[in-house]
Amino acid sequence: MKRQNTFSGLLLIGIGLYFLLREFQIPLLTQFYSWPTILMIIGIALLLHSYIAMEYDTLFSGGVLLGLGIHFHGLRNYSFWIDHWGIFPLIIGLSFLLRFQKTRKGIFPAIILIALSLFVIFASNKPGWFYWINVIVHFIETFWPLLLVGFGLYLLWFKKK
């Protein structure tokens, strides 16, 4: 029960500080008064809970929520932020890497997702003789949801413990 209280306590502290700072309307923090900040707070609470309670099951979900919150905050506030679908597999891959750091599980999906995302983000900047890469990237951009469905089916049916 104490471990559940750790997450609840951290979440309530984070949400309480968010609303308290919002009431004070500090000019430096006004860009954080949005829904991506709530995602970041939940992600940070999950990550802190994982490390404090030494239960590393929530590292992945905490990393995903924190990454999504940072990404959506960046899209909303910074003109230089990359708005590309390849950011989402990057966030998931980095979350797998974060979980691998403590559990030693998930390095293969982490490497695949990070490599795929970096490739598709930067593939459009290659010289003209890399035309075949653009064709492959266009194919992947069109049918990448099928890869997610296939990977999910694989995990459901073939990766039973």
C-alpha positions as CSV (number, residue, x, y, z in Angstrom):
1,M,0.0,0.0,0.0
2,K,2.9,2.3,0.8
3,R,4.1,2.1,-2.8
4,Q,0.8,3.1,-4.2
5,N,0.8,6.1,-1.8
6,T,4.2,7.1,-3.3
7,F,2.8,7.6,-6.8
8,S,-0.4,9.2,-5.5
9,G,1.5,11.6,-3.3
10,L,3.9,12.6,-6.0
11,L,1.1,13.1,-8.5
12,L,-0.9,15.3,-6.0
13,I,2.2,17.3,-5.2
14,G,2.9,17.9,-9.0
15,I,-0.7,18.8,-9.8
16,G,-1.0,21.0,-6.7
17,L,2.2,22.9,-7.6
18,Y,0.9,23.3,-11.2
19,F,-2.3,24.9,-10.1
20,L,-0.6,27.0,-7.4
21,L,1.9,28.4,-9.9
22,R,-1.0,29.0,-12.4
23,E,-2.7,31.1,-9.7
24,F,0.4,33.3,-9.3
25,Q,0.6,33.9,-13.1
26,I,4.4,34.2,-13.1
27,P,5.3,35.6,-16.5
28,L,8.3,33.3,-17.0
29,L,6.0,30.2,-16.5
30,T,2.9,31.2,-18.5
31,Q,3.9,29.0,-21.4
32,F,3.6,26.0,-19.1
33,Y,0.0,26.6,-18.3
34,S,-1.3,24.0,-20.8
35,W,-2.3,20.4,-21.1
36,P,1.2,19.1,-22.2
37,T,2.4,20.2,-18.8
38,I,-0.1,17.8,-17.2
39,L,1.3,15.0,-19.3
40,M,4.8,15.9,-18.1
41,I,3.8,16.0,-14.5
42,I,2.2,12.5,-14.7
43,G,5.3,11.2,-16.5
44,I,7.6,12.7,-13.9
45,A,5.5,11.3,-11.1
46,L,5.6,7.8,-12.7
47,L,9.4,8.0,-13.2
48,L,10.0,9.2,-9.6
49,H,7.7,6.5,-8.3
50,S,9.7,3.9,-10.2
51,Y,13.0,5.0,-8.8
52,I,11.8,5.7,-5.2
53,A,9.7,2.5,-4.9
54,M,12.3,0.5,-6.9
55,E,9.4,-0.8,-9.1
56,Y,10.6,-0.3,-12.6
57,D,7.4,-1.4,-14.4
58,T,6.3,2.2,-14.8
59,L,9.5,3.5,-16.3
60,F,8.3,2.9,-19.8
61,S,4.9,4.6,-19.4
62,G,6.5,7.5,-17.4
63,G,9.0,8.0,-20.2
64,V,6.4,7.9,-22.9
65,L,4.1,10.5,-21.1
66,L,7.1,12.8,-20.3
67,G,8.3,12.6,-23.9
68,L,4.9,13.3,-25.3
69,G,4.4,16.2,-23.0
70,I,7.8,17.7,-23.9
71,H,7.0,17.1,-27.6
72,F,3.6,18.7,-27.6
73,H,4.9,21.6,-25.4
74,G,7.7,22.1,-28.0
75,L,5.3,22.1,-30.9
76,R,3.1,24.6,-29.2
77,N,5.8,27.1,-28.1
78,Y,8.9,26.8,-30.3
79,S,9.0,27.5,-34.0
80,F,12.1,25.3,-34.5
81,W,10.5,22.2,-33.0
82,I,10.4,19.2,-35.4
83,D,6.8,18.3,-36.4
84,H,7.4,14.9,-37.9
85,W,5.7,11.5,-37.2
86,G,9.2,10.0,-36.6
87,I,9.3,11.8,-33.2
88,F,6.8,9.3,-31.8
89,P,8.8,6.2,-32.4
90,L,11.8,8.1,-31.0
91,I,10.0,8.8,-27.8
92,I,8.9,5.2,-27.5
93,G,12.4,4.0,-28.3
94,L,14.0,6.2,-25.7
95,S,11.4,5.0,-23.2
96,F,12.4,1.4,-23.9
97,L,16.0,2.5,-23.4
98,L,15.2,4.1,-20.1
99,R,13.5,0.9,-19.0
100,F,16.4,-1.2,-20.2
101,Q,18.7,0.8,-18.0
102,K,17.1,-0.8,-14.9
103,T,15.4,-4.0,-16.1
104,R,17.8,-5.2,-18.8
105,K,14.7,-5.8,-21.1
106,G,13.8,-4.1,-24.3
107,I,17.1,-3.1,-25.9
108,F,16.1,-4.6,-29.3
109,P,12.9,-2.6,-29.7
110,A,14.8,0.5,-28.4
111,I,17.5,0.3,-31.0
112,I,15.1,-0.5,-33.9
113,L,12.7,2.3,-33.0
114,I,15.4,4.9,-32.4
115,A,17.2,4.0,-35.7
116,L,14.0,4.0,-37.7
117,S,12.9,7.3,-36.3
118,L,16.3,9.0,-36.9
119,F,16.4,7.6,-40.4
120,V,12.9,8.9,-41.4
121,I,13.4,12.3,-39.8
122,F,16.7,12.9,-41.6
123,A,16.2,10.9,-44.8
124,S,14.6,13.8,-46.7
125,N,17.8,15.8,-46.4
126,K,20.0,13.4,-48.4
127,P,21.5,14.1,-51.9
128,G,19.5,13.4,-55.1
129,W,21.2,10.0,-55.8
130,F,19.6,8.7,-52.6
131,Y,16.2,8.8,-54.5
132,W,15.6,5.1,-53.7
133,I,15.7,6.0,-49.9
134,N,12.9,8.6,-50.5
135,V,10.8,5.9,-52.1
136,I,11.3,3.5,-49.2
137,V,10.6,6.3,-46.7
138,H,7.4,7.3,-48.5
139,F,6.3,3.6,-48.4
140,I,7.1,3.4,-44.7
141,E,5.3,6.7,-44.0
142,T,2.2,5.4,-45.7
143,F,2.1,1.9,-44.1
144,W,3.8,2.4,-40.8
145,P,0.6,1.8,-38.8
146,L,0.6,-1.8,-40.2
147,L,4.0,-2.3,-38.6
148,L,2.6,-1.3,-35.2
149,V,-0.4,-3.6,-35.7
150,G,1.9,-6.5,-36.7
151,F,4.3,-5.8,-33.8
152,G,1.3,-5.7,-31.4
153,L,0.0,-9.0,-32.7
154,Y,3.4,-10.6,-32.4
155,L,3.6,-9.5,-28.8
156,L,0.1,-10.8,-28.0
157,W,0.5,-14.2,-29.6
158,F,4.2,-15.1,-29.7
159,K,5.8,-13.4,-26.7
160,K,3.9,-15.1,-23.8
161,K,5.8,-15.5,-20.6
